Amino acid sequence: QVNQFVYQTSQRLLSENKTVGVVGGDHSSPYGLIKALSEKHDGQFGILHVDAHLDLRQAYQGFEHSHASIMYNVMNLKNPPHSLVQVGIRDFSEEEHQMAKSLGRVFCYYDQALREDQFLGVNFSKQVENMLDHLPQRVYISFDVDGLDPALCPSTGTPVPGGLSYAEAIYLIRAVVASGRHIIGFDLCEVSPNQQHPDDEFDGNVGARLLFNLCSWTMESQNNA
């Protein structure tokens, strides 16, 4: 029901020439938007996916539309994206790893590999340049906050040690626009409040700033359309 609601709402908004962003919810939330965009653009766009997880499971605990299956479902759309670039990955199954390798259109930037290259002198700007090389002119950004260092999102559902700093995340978003690419939509998912301390607004603060940047840089990218 959620998938159908988001899909139909996205179709309507896209038909009005609006740019659509989804605020989740778990990471399954944006499936309907990505499906609508895949039909509008006939799959001629790429996804920049920031996450701790590959999200390429065919199903998770028997549920085929779980947060762990969003990119599996997206890559099996009738008009799947041209490419999927995944950044900050550090928690995945063998099944997901093999699927990513077999598709040929999935480019994984594992967190440990990024850090090891940085220790050897490769700067983050060069790494981002390599990431963007796999993306076409139109880009959809899918941002799960657990892609960040969990110190920035401690209350998210599935935190994993490692991840991007806030500055790296913003640089990555800005770099998409600076490269001349057009952001056609985005999602921001899995920001969660501190259940033990309701007055703790830190997760929401980080999420709000990310959302502000996603909105702002998406608007800025309209000049690249």
C-alpha angles and dihedrals in degrees: 000000000000091000092051094046093050091044095051093042091049092049091054094047093045090051086058089055093249125146111236131211127180122213111201159232110188119344095268088072100089098052093103092051093049090048091052091048091048089057094045094049098031089236093302097137139075132231123229103202120192111191146124088234136055092225089206099126114131086220137348118219087343095306113120096193098050128132087257092058103047097106093041088057093044093051089051096054118123088252103027121190120276090241143355118215113191120195131190096017115167108144122057146127128250088247091057093045091053093047092052090052094046098051096062091208097075118090114190123198102193115207096231092051091049091052095046091053090049090052087056092053106270108138124222094244090061091048091051090049089056091048093052092050087075094053126086126219094282116061133185115198118213110188122187109184091222085074085076127077102281090235083076096047106023095159098053115120102249110023117180128191114257125027139132124319117236091252091052092050093052091045090053093052092046091048091059089060095039088056090062096253125140120234106217097183144328147201133214113198146178100025102153134183122239102266093196095050112031092185092060105103099173097108090048091047092055091043093050092051091049090049091049090053094046091051094044097047092043089056090046090053091060086086087065095054 
